[in-house]
Amino acid sequence: MRWALGLLCLAACTEKVVIDAEGCESCHRRDGEGLETAHQRLALSCTNCHGGDPESVDLSTAHVARPSEAEVLEPAERTRRDLAWVRFRWPGEPRVMQASCGAGNTLGGTSAGCHQDIVDRQELSPHRSLVGITNIPRYEFGLSTGRRPTLAVTSLKDESFAPSVAPRFTYGSLDPVPAPSLTGKRADDAAAMFEYTLTKACTRCHLGRADAESEAGTFRGAGCGACHMPFATDGRSASADPVRDPNQVGHVEIHTLSVPSSDSTCQACHRASNRIGLSYAGLRERLPNEDPNGKRFNDTPMLGFAAGALVIQDGADDATPADLHQQKGLTCADCHRSSDVHGDGRIRPNMGAAVGIECQDCHGTFTTPITESSDGLFRSSGGDRLPIRREGDTLVLEGRDGQLHPLTQLPDLRPNPDLMASHAGANHGELECYACHSGWNPNFWEVDRILDLRKESPSYLDGNVGLGTAQEQIVSASFDRLLLGLNVDGKIGTFMAETAPFSVITACNPTAENCTEDLDNLVPGRRAVDRYLGTSVEGRLSLSFRPSFAHTTPDRLKVRRCDTCHPLPGNSNLAAVRAVYGYGYGGPILSRTASEAIDLSRMLADDGTLMGAMGTLLAAPLPRDRIEKALAAPAR
């Protein structure tokens, strides 16, 4: 049974043809109303994305059945049926996205398909591979022998990679992270338990993952749907589909592709790690025993945080406000275009090395405004087209909010001679703009990472439920301290601290053992591993410092003061200035033994050598001579 549906624009968007609707509408659309059209630009049919039988009006035959474990099938046939089910559930899932979003789509004809270029690029992107998150902690805890990435959440291979012509610090392949297993591992083997925890905790945001067990504000789809299908905070559907179950979680909010992604979608993952999704919105995590006076907290669960766990208003003057660009209405997708999100078709060592947008792409330098590329378009440093155009004498960016945002050009600010000199190449030309233009900087001096073996949780690598839950607890943090180092582009930029001592809790018999953990729990526990810090192959403790663009740009009148990084006459602020370059703010202190006292804010020893492991490839503390140069230049 078929119904007339209307016009469909083919992949090239230059030709229109009439197609038919399908039996799906007999359930999901009634009297012309119901399930939303997912692809707004092209009116694709249901089975064109999901598969299934378009002729059937019976659920059991129209839908793709989940393969039964009881079926005796040849491996090739089981794979075929498994993938058919995957496509039916999540059409954009990486294993099937070529069939639904790429050249395998029947509407692609003999062309390159609807989005085949993106399908190819995203396969190698940091969003898909989690290359930095997968490799950096392993190096810092001594589980790998070098900073060069070797692992990803899935096996990756760049078929076009040629070492002789490939850009530096790109790679031909990455091996998959082994599936989590406790077989043969002892609970007190800290290194083995730590690696097991990484497979449970640090893989949940790769694009292959979708589940119904997410926390409020972190529900999402798989593959293309991870970013382009909207989810409600509670993971429940608000679709007009007449057969939807409004109480079942794990479904899209509205059956409509979102292009571009919303900020809340980005925040579902970027709420963790560098916390840029939180910082950009002016949010931060509440600290243990924090004084609540004058502060406003979230009153409902939000972005995976319980009610009361996020600071929304930090005091009367809001010490941690939203980024100026966010206040003006700009979203994540206004800056981070296709190659930043989908990748550029190369395997790169970390997210920082894959980001192609720079501040000067919109604002120019102090001597030169931005200009069009040879093709007449404005482009980012990474080559993406930017929605910038000239409106008379003004350069404007057409935002995702539909507004035209004037772009301040630095030469137009007509700065005074001192300000011009301070931005000259001989002085601050090697700094990232945000080294000075960050309003506040989150540093998580100690975040205890805990593997609790008394409970079970799913693995985000294979979906199987296994022993152990991974948890994190902030012990100490600050939001006003600045740290500077050399980032992956070789420029001086902001760094973030996040040292994470590791502990393992196991079940405990109170009558025979000293149970110290959760004695009021149904299952008392003890620490088999207590605040373990690994050691890299270079012999450095896993004190973690990494490049991080805080995304907290303030008004230009609130830029960092010169005496933040340069001494005042008489050196009255010298200790605070040295701390900016990694010599420590004097704490907080981690003491695991009576004779141990580790300053968690300290990157450098007195002689200027690196103290922590610093596993980010291409990142480094400032050389001692560069620090001495800064200390020799008094603040103006």
C-alpha positions in Angstrom: 0.0 0.0 0.0 1.4 3.4 -1.0 0.4 7.0 -0.7 1.5 10.1 -2.7 4.1 12.0 -0.7 5.2 14.9 -2.9 8.5 16.2 -4.2 12.0 14.9 -3.5 15.2 16.7 -4.4 18.0 14.3 -5.4 21.4 14.3 -3.8 22.7 17.1 -6.1 19.7 19.2 -5.1 19.2 20.2 -8.8 16.5 17.8 -9.9 13.0 17.1 -8.4 11.1 13.9 -8.8 7.8 12.5 -7.5 8.1 9.6 -5.1 5.6 7.5 -3.1 5.1 7.3 0.6 5.0 3.9 2.3 3.1 1.7 4.5 4.9 3.2 7.5 2.4 6.0 7.4 -0.5 3.7 8.1 0.7 3.7 11.7 3.0 6.7 12.1 0.9 9.2 10.2 -2.9 9.4 10.3 -5.1 11.8 8.4 -2.0 13.5 7.2 -0.7 14.2 10.7 1.8 12.5 12.9 5.5 11.6 12.7 7.6 14.6 11.6 9.6 14.7 8.4 13.1 14.0 9.5 15.0 15.4 6.6 13.7 18.9 6.1 15.7 19.7 3.0 14.9 16.5 1.2 11.7 14.6 1.8 13.3 11.2 2.1 11.1 8.1 2.6 11.1 6.2 5.9 12.8 3.1 4.5 15.3 5.1 2.6 17.0 5.8 5.9 15.7 3.0 8.2 15.3 0.1 5.9 12.4 -2.3 6.4 9.6 -3.3 4.1 7.9 -0.3 2.5 5.0 -2.4 1.1 3.9 -3.8 4.5 1.3 -2.3 6.8 1.9 -5.0 9.4 4.4 -4.2 12.2 5.9 -7.7 12.4 6.9 -7.6 8.7 7.3 -3.8 8.1 9.9 -3.5 10.9 13.4 -5.1 10.9 13.3 -7.8 13.5 16.1 -7.9 16.1 18.2 -11.0 15.2 17.4 -13.8 17.6 20.3 -15.3 19.6 18.5 -18.7 19.1 18.9 -18.6 15.3 21.5 -20.8 13.8 23.1 -18.5 11.1 26.3 -18.4 9.2 28.5 -15.5 10.3 28.0 -13.5 7.1 24.2 -13.8 7.4 24.3 -12.9 11.1 26.3 -9.8 10.3 23.9 -8.8 7.5 20.9 -9.2 9.9 22.7 -7.4 12.7 23.5 -4.4 10.5 19.9 -4.3 9.2 18.7 -4.0 12.7 21.3 -1.4 13.6 20.2 0.7 10.6 16.6 0.3 11.5 17.3 1.6 15.1 19.9 4.2 14.3 20.3 5.0 10.6 23.4 7.2 11.1 25.3 4.6 13.2 28.9 4.4 11.9 28.6 0.8 10.7 25.6 1.7 8.5 25.9 5.4 7.8 27.2 4.9 4.3 24.0 3.1 3.4 21.7 5.8 4.9 23.7 9.0 4.7 26.4 8.2 2.1 26.9 6.8 -1.3 25.1 3.5 -0.4 21.8 5.4 -0.2 19.8 4.5 -3.3 19.0 8.2 -3.9 22.7 8.8 -4.4 22.6 7.0 -7.7 26.1 6.8 -9.2 27.3 10.0 -7.6 29.3 10.3 -4.4 26.1 9.9 -2.5 24.3 12.4 -0.2 27.0 13.0 2.4 29.8 10.5 1.5 32.5 13.1 2.0 31.4 13.7 5.6 31.0 9.9 6.1 34.6 9.4 5.1 36.0 12.3 7.1 34.1 11.6 10.3 35.4 8.0 10.4 38.9 9.4 11.2 37.9 12.4 13.3 38.6 12.9 17.0 34.9 12.9 17.7 34.7 9.3 16.3 38.0 8.0 17.6 38.4 9.8 21.0 42.1 9.7 20.1 43.2 12.1 22.8 41.1 10.8 25.6 42.0 7.3 24.7 45.8 7.8 24.6 46.8 10.7 26.9 45.8 9.1 30.3 47.4 5.8 29.3 50.7 7.5 28.7 50.5 9.5 31.9 49.8 6.4 34.0 52.6 4.4 32.3 50.4 2.1 30.2 51.9 3.2 26.9 55.5 4.0 26.0 55.1 7.2 24.0 52.8 10.2 23.4 52.2 9.1 19.9 48.6 7.8 19.7 48.2 4.1 18.9 44.6 3.4 20.0 41.1 4.6 19.2 37.6 3.4 20.3 37.5 1.5 17.0 39.9 0.3 14.5 40.8 3.2 12.1 42.7 3.2 8.8 43.4 6.1 6.5 43.5 4.4 3.1 45.0 7.5 1.4 47.8 7.9 3.9 51.2 8.2 2.3 54.0 9.0 4.8 56.1 10.9 2.2 53.4 13.5 1.6 51.1 13.4 4.7 51.2 16.4 7.0 53.3 16.0 10.1 51.7 14.3 13.1 49.1 12.5 11.1 48.8 8.7 11.1 47.9 5.9 8.9 46.0 3.8 11.4 45.0 3.3 15.0 44.2 0.0 16.8 41.0 -0.6 18.7 41.0 -0.4 22.5 40.6 -3.9 23.9 37.1 -4.6 25.2 37.0 -4.4 29.0 37.7 -7.6 30.9 38.6 -8.4 34.5 39.7 -11.9 33.7 43.0 -12.6 35.4 43.2 -9.2 37.0 43.6 -8.6 40.8 41.6 -5.7 42.4 44.8 -4.4 43.9 46.7 -4.3 40.6 46.3 -0.5 40.2 47.6 -0.2 36.6 45.4 -3.0 35.3 42.3 -1.7 37.2 43.0 1.8 35.8 43.1 0.6 32.2 39.9 -1.3 32.8 38.3 1.8 34.2 39.2 3.8 31.1 37.3 1.4 28.9 34.3 1.9 31.1 34.4 5.6 31.7 36.2 7.4 29.0 34.5 6.0 25.9 30.8 7.0 26.4 31.0 10.0 24.1 32.3 8.4 20.9 29.9 8.5 18.0 29.1 4.8 17.9 27.3 4.9 21.2 23.6 5.3 22.0 21.7 4.0 25.0 18.7 4.5 27.2 20.7 4.6 30.4 22.0 8.1 30.1 21.6 10.8 32.8 19.3 13.8 32.3 20.7 16.0 29.6 23.1 13.5 28.1 20.8 11.4 26.0 21.8 11.2 22.3 21.8 9.0 19.2 24.6 7.2 17.5 26.8 8.3 14.6 25.2 11.2 12.6 22.3 11.1 15.1 24.6 11.8 18.0 24.8 15.4 16.9 21.9 15.9 14.5 18.9 14.4 16.2 17.5 16.4 19.2 16.9 14.8 22.6 15.0 16.1 25.5 16.6 16.4 28.9 14.7 13.3 30.1 15.2 11.3 26.9 11.5 11.1 26.2 9.7 11.7 22.9 7.5 14.7 22.3 6.9 13.7 18.7 3.4 13.8 17.1 3.8 10.2 16.1 0.5 8.6 17.2 2.2 5.3 18.3 5.0 6.8 20.3 5.4 5.8 24.0 5.8 9.1 25.9 7.1 7.3 28.9 9.9 5.3 27.2 13.3 6.9 27.4 16.1 6.8 24.8 14.1 8.2 21.9 14.6 11.5 20.0 12.5 14.4 21.2 11.3 15.3 17.7 11.9 13.2 14.6 13.6 16.0 12.8 17.3 16.3 11.9 18.9 19.4 13.5 21.4 21.2 11.3 23.4 22.6 12.9 23.6 20.9 16.3 22.3 22.8 19.3 24.6 23.9 22.0 22.9 21.5 24.4 23.8 18.7 22.1 27.4 19.7 22.2 27.3 20.1 26.0 26.0 16.5 26.4 29.6 15.4 25.8 31.7 18.6 26.3 30.3 18.9 29.9 33.3 16.8 31.0 37.0 16.7 30.3 38.0 20.3 29.5 34.4 21.4 30.5 34.3 23.9 27.6 30.6 23.2 27.1 29.9 24.3 30.6 32.3 27.3 30.6 31.0 28.7 27.4 27.5 28.9 28.9 28.8 30.3 32.2 28.3 27.1 34.2 30.7 25.3 36.5 30.6 22.4 38.9 29.8 23.1 42.5 32.8 22.3 44.8 32.7 20.3 48.0 31.6 22.3 51.0 31.2 25.4 48.8 29.6 28.5 50.5 26.2 28.9 48.7 25.8 32.6 49.7 25.0 34.8 46.8 25.1 31.9 44.3 22.4 30.3 42.2 22.4 26.6 41.4 20.5 24.4 39.0 17.1 23.4 40.5 16.6 20.4 38.2 18.9 17.8 36.7 20.9 19.3 33.9 23.6 18.0 31.5 24.1 14.9 33.6 24.4 16.8 36.9 22.0 16.4 39.7 19.9 19.4 41.0 22.1 21.7 42.9 25.4 20.4 41.4 26.0 23.3 38.9 26.7 26.9 39.7 24.6 29.1 37.3 25.2 32.5 39.0 28.6 32.8 40.8 28.0 35.6 43.2 26.3 39.0 42.8 28.8 40.0 40.0 29.0 36.5 38.6 32.7 35.6 38.8 32.2 32.9 36.1 30.0 34.4 33.4 29.2 33.0 30.0 31.6 33.7 27.1 31.0 37.1 25.5 30.3 35.3 22.1 27.6 33.2 23.8 26.1 36.3 25.4 25.9 37.9 21.9 23.9 34.8 20.6 26.7 32.8 18.9 26.5 29.1 19.2 29.2 26.4 19.1 28.5 25.8 15.4 29.0 29.4 14.5 32.8 29.0 15.0 33.3 25.2 14.7 32.4 24.4 11.2 32.6 21.1 9.2 36.2 20.1 9.5 36.3 20.9 13.3 33.3 18.6 13.8 33.6 16.0 11.1 37.4 16.0 10.8 39.5 16.8 7.8 40.1 13.3 6.6 43.3 12.8 8.6 44.0 10.9 11.8 45.4 13.5 14.2 46.8 13.0 17.7 44.2 15.0 19.7 41.3 17.4 19.4 43.5 20.5 19.7 45.5 19.4 16.6 42.2 19.0 14.6 40.6 22.3 15.4 40.9 24.8 12.5 39.2 27.9 13.8 41.3 30.8 15.2 40.4 34.1 16.8 42.1 36.0 13.9 39.9 34.3 11.4 37.0 36.6 12.4 38.8 39.5 14.0 42.1 39.8 12.1 45.4 40.9 13.7 46.4 44.2 15.2 47.9 45.2 11.9 45.6 43.4 9.3 41.9 42.9 9.0 40.4 39.7 7.6 40.1 39.4 3.8 38.6 37.0 1.4 40.4 34.0 0.2 41.4 33.5 -3.5 37.9 32.1 -4.1 36.2 35.2 -2.8 35.0 33.6 0.4 36.1 34.0 4.0 37.6 30.9 5.4 38.9 29.6 8.7 42.6 28.7 9.2 41.4 25.1 8.7 39.9 25.9 5.3 36.2 25.9 6.3 33.9 28.5 4.7 32.8 31.0 7.2 29.4 32.8 6.9 31.0 36.2 6.7 30.2 38.9 4.2 30.5 42.6 3.8 27.6 44.9 4.5 28.8 48.2 3.3 31.9 49.1 5.4 31.1 46.5 8.0 32.1 42.8 8.1 29.3 40.6 9.6 28.9 37.0 10.4 25.4 35.5 9.8 24.8 33.5 12.9 22.9 30.3 13.4 20.4 32.5 15.2 19.6 34.2 11.9 21.1 37.5 13.1 23.9 39.5 11.5 26.8 39.9 14.0 29.2 42.7 13.3 32.8 41.5 13.5 35.2 43.9 15.3 38.4 44.2 13.4 41.4 44.8 15.6 43.0 47.5 13.5 39.8 49.5 13.9 40.2 49.7 17.6 42.9 52.4 17.1 44.9 51.3 20.2 47.4 53.5 21.9 51.2 53.0 21.1 51.7 51.0 24.3 48.9 48.6 23.4 50.2 48.3 19.9 53.7 47.4 21.2 52.3 44.8 23.6 50.7 43.0 20.7 53.7 43.2 18.4 55.3 39.9 17.2 58.5 40.7 19.1 56.5 40.7 22.4 53.1 38.9 22.5 52.9 37.7 18.9 53.6 34.2 20.0 50.6 34.2 22.4 47.2 32.9 21.6 44.6 35.7 21.9 42.9 33.8 24.7 46.1 33.7 26.8 45.0 37.2 27.9 41.4 37.2 26.8 40.1 34.5 29.1 37.9 35.8 31.8 38.2 32.8 34.1 40.0 29.4 33.9 38.8 26.2 35.5 41.5 24.1 37.1 40.6 20.8 38.8 43.6 20.3 41.1 42.3 16.9 42.3 39.5 14.8 40.9 39.4 11.4 42.5 38.6 8.7 40.0 37.0 5.6 41.5 36.2 2.1 40.2 33.6 0.6 42.5 33.6 -3.2 42.0 30.5 -3.7 44.1 28.2 -2.6 41.2 27.7 -3.3 37.5 27.5 -1.0 34.5 27.6 -1.2 30.7 30.7 -0.8 28.7 30.4 1.9 26.0 32.7 -0.1 23.8 30.7 -3.3 23.4 27.4 -2.6 25.2 27.9 -5.5 27.6 27.1 -5.1 31.3 30.1 -6.0 33.5 31.4 -5.5 37.0 32.4 -2.1 38.1 31.1 1.5 37.9 33.4 4.4 37.2 32.9 7.6 39.2 34.6 10.9 39.7 34.6 13.2 42.7 36.0 16.7 42.6 38.2 17.3 45.7 39.6 20.7 45.0 39.4 23.2 42.1 39.7 26.9 41.3 38.4 29.2 38.6 40.6 32.3 38.9 44.1 30.8 38.5 45.9 31.1 35.2 48.3 28.5 33.8 50.3 29.0 30.6 52.3 26.6 28.4 53.0 25.7 24.8 50.0 24.2 23.0 49.8 21.8 20.1 50.3 24.7 17.6 53.5 25.8 19.3 51.9 29.0 20.7 51.6 30.2 24.3 48.1 29.4 25.5 46.1 28.5 28.5 46.5 25.1 30.3 44.2 23.2 32.6 45.1 21.0 35.5 43.1 17.8 36.2 45.1 15.4 38.3 43.0 12.3 39.0 44.3 9.9 41.7 42.8 6.5 41.2 41.1 4.2 43.7 39.4 0.8 43.6 36.7 -0.2 46.1 35.8 -3.8 46.6 33.2 -5.7 48.6 34.2 -6.3 52.2 33.3 -8.6 55.1 32.9 -6.4 58.2 33.5 -9.4 60.5 36.9 -10.2 59.0 38.2 -7.0 57.3 38.5 -3.3 58.0 35.6 -1.9 56.0 36.0 1.8 55.6 33.8 2.6 52.6 30.0 3.2 52.7 29.4 1.2 55.9 25.7 2.1 55.6 25.6 0.6 52.2 24.0 -2.9 51.7 27.5 -4.0 50.6 30.3 -2.6 52.8 33.6 -1.9 51.0 37.3 -1.3 51.4 39.9 0.3 49.2 42.0 -2.2 47.3 43.8 0.8 45.7 44.0 4.1 47.4 44.7 7.3 45.3 47.2 5.7 43.0 49.2 7.9 40.7 50.9 6.2 37.9 54.4 7.0 36.5 55.2 7.5 32.9 58.0 5.7 31.1 60.0 8.9 31.6 59.6 8.5 35.4 57.2 11.4 35.9 54.0 11.2 38.1 50.7 11.3 36.4 50.1 15.0 37.4 47.9 16.0 34.5 48.3 19.4 32.8 47.0 19.9 29.2 46.3 22.7 26.7 42.7 24.0 27.0 41.0 27.0 25.4 38.7 27.9 28.3 35.9 29.5 26.1 35.4 32.3 28.6 36.1 35.4 26.5 35.2 38.5 28.5 34.5 42.1 27.4 37.7 43.5 26.0 37.9 45.9 28.9 38.2 43.0 31.3 41.2 41.4 29.7 43.9 39.9 32.0 46.0 42.6 33.7 49.7 42.9 32.7 50.8 42.1 36.2 49.2 38.7 36.0 52.1 37.5 33.9 54.8 40.2 34.5 56.3 41.4 37.9 55.5 44.8 39.4 58.3 47.1 40.5 59.9 45.6 43.6 58.7 42.1 42.5 55.9 42.2 45.0 53.8 39.8 42.9 56.7 37.6 41.7 55.5 34.4 43.4 52.0 34.8 41.7 53.6 35.5 38.3 55.9 32.5 38.6 52.8 30.3 39.4 51.3 31.3 36.0 54.2 29.6 34.3 54.0 26.4 36.3 56.0 27.0 39.5 52.9 26.4 41.7 50.4 28.4 43.6 51.3 26.6 46.9 48.6 24.0 46.8 46.4 22.2 47.1 48.6 19.5 48.5 48.2 15.7 47.9 49.6 13.6 50.7 49.3 9.9 50.3 52.0 9.0 52.8 53.5 10.7 55.8 56.6 11.8 53.9 54.8 12.8 50.7 53.5 16.3 49.8 52.7 17.0 46.2 51.7 20.5 45.1 49.0 19.8 42.6 49.2 23.3 41.0 52.9 22.8 40.1 54.0 21.8 36.6 57.7 22.7 37.0 60.5 21.9 39.5 62.7 24.7 40.8 65.2 24.1 37.9 62.4 24.5 35.3 62.1 20.8 34.4 58.7 19.2 34.0 57.4 17.4 37.0 54.2 15.8 35.6 53.9 13.4 32.7 52.0 15.7 30.3 50.8 13.2 27.8 49.4 15.5 25.2 51.5 15.2 22.1 53.1 18.5 21.0 52.3 20.2 24.3 55.0 21.4 26.6 55.7 23.9 29.5 57.3 27.2 28.5 61.0 26.9 28.1 63.0 28.4 31.0 64.5 31.1 28.8 61.0 32.2 27.7 59.9 32.4 31.3 62.9 34.4 32.3 62.2 36.8 29.4 58.7 37.3 30.8 59.9 37.8 34.3 62.5 40.4 33.1 59.8 42.5 31.5 58.0 44.6 34.2 54.3 45.1 34.1 53.1 48.4 32.6 
